């Protein structure tokens, strides 16, 4: 049945082969689709390739939004979309056989781009020949175990593709399990030099990195990176996996970070409390209306627990009950399950959290009481 006035097509199915012929018919009967959503709920495969996708998508000329994270677009498709001045949102899968285009792809009005790929090299391939002059949100999901060099190269390519540095949200995710043949403790950790290209994004508000790699960033590193991001609101590094190193930001460094980035309200970093024996009486902070802190797999020694609790009491003093969250050993608990003394450190952080709540008279059944899951 024709739907000539249909402008939004939202398709959800389990097996794309069952819907393939129907997709081919839509451009003929619905020639003015503006928003296209194709989702595949098929749990045995992370991605599913829909054959001949370009044969129908290339017949739509006024698309505003394309969201098909399970659809592997070929280069004909991508070139067609890049020439569409109406397109502002694009979310798709990179084909494993994709090669770089012969000439640059210019997405003149694209504001949001999400790429899904099995290999980070595929993302590099498309970014090397793509221009994104006005993009504000960039997200990439990768399935392989990317090297630190590939990660840095990806950031450099993204920076080159966005010469106006308009990106406000930068997210890089790894979505598969850590390879069985890789011992995480023996891999080279992600360091400052690997992330240095991020400093080119001067308008960054949201930085989120989840990669199967140890992280080794210290006070000076963590304070140097956000110094280029005066508008930063969210800083999340390896929320699902932890850092698995002795690095991290110190309590004093955390205070300076909050002073450097006055809008920062969501922080996921490892905290280094080694040798922390005295908390200053006045931190001199003016915090945002709400703040959430996740200190991941932070080690905390028994003698530091009372002082760290006092420190966070000071941090939370400027927040109301519903505006302050503190958690540790939670979002990455399954990944961290085998780490030495996990339960000991989790119990100590629970004590810190409880001390903060008690100091403010917050009840254990308040909205923010379940942020620490141990």
Phi, psi and omega in degrees: 000129181292144174229073187295335182265000181296129182241345178234126178241115182239110186243128176232125181204167182266320182239110184298335181296331181287339184250357187303311182296324178295320178300323180296333184275337188299317180302329180289318184266341179226079189282351187241041176296131179252327181233122184240123178234121177232118182234140180243119178260085183221100194286338181285344179235134176288322179230148176230131179270127176265119183292149175057032182299325184293336184294335176256321184294328183287352178269353174266132188248350186232036181293135175261322185218132176233117180233103181215069185297344180258005183254123178275107180277138175273175184295328177301317179297312184296318178298318179300315181293324181294336181269007184260103184294344181280341188288125179240340181226133182216128182219112184206172179261140176273129179293140178299336182262010184293135175242160183296143178291160181288332180224159184301142174265125182245109176266090194294329183234021181281123181259329182231127178228127175235124180245136176243131181209151176286331182231141178295334178300328178293320176296318178300320182301314183283324181292328183297338181235030181236140175242128184233076190294333185236011185298140177243335182232120177234130179225138173225137175247131179233147185259340182272182176267093186288144177282161177297324179295317179296320179298313180296319179296323178297317180295320178296316179297319179296319179297320179293323182286345182236069186299336179276357178053048182272354184294127178253333181232122181234117182230130176231120186238144169250126190252358181252170181290158176293130184303139181297331184271006179246123177270112189300324182292345182257358179275152177291131184285156174289127183238186184298317182297328179293330183259355183307321180303335180299336183293346178287343181272084189289345180259014185296131175246331184226117178239119181224123181229121175231107184221142181286082182198145171295156181237128180233084177238135181251183178311306185298321179295309185294329179280331179289316182303304183289349177298340177269357185236073183296341181262009187300132178244325182232131175226107184232120180234112178060050181299321185274347188236342183077178184259328177058033175220179178269002181285186180136173178268140179280165176304318178296322178294324178297320177298314180295326178297316179293330177285323181290323183242085186294344179267355186294123182226357178224112188233127174232097182215157174279140181254128180260104182257012180299127178076009181275107187238355181211125179261132179296148183289329182229117181275344179064039184253144167241106187270158173298176183296334175214156180211137179236127181239126173237113184262014169054230185266041182293130174279139177222123181279154186302321183290343181268347187303309182298320182291319179296322177298317177298319179301313182286336172297320177293319180299317185278351185299332181272002183248149173280173185304318185274000187253358183235125176237140175222126177217158179206150177053042186239290185299335182248022187301321180294319179294326185269001189306326184271000183288145183301138173060025181304312183296325179296311181294323179297319178295322179293321178290330175297320177297317178301312179301314181297322178296320178296315180297316181297321182297330181260359182072025180279136180283153182290343180258019178287169184300332184261008185281344183258017181285341178257109184250105183225000000 
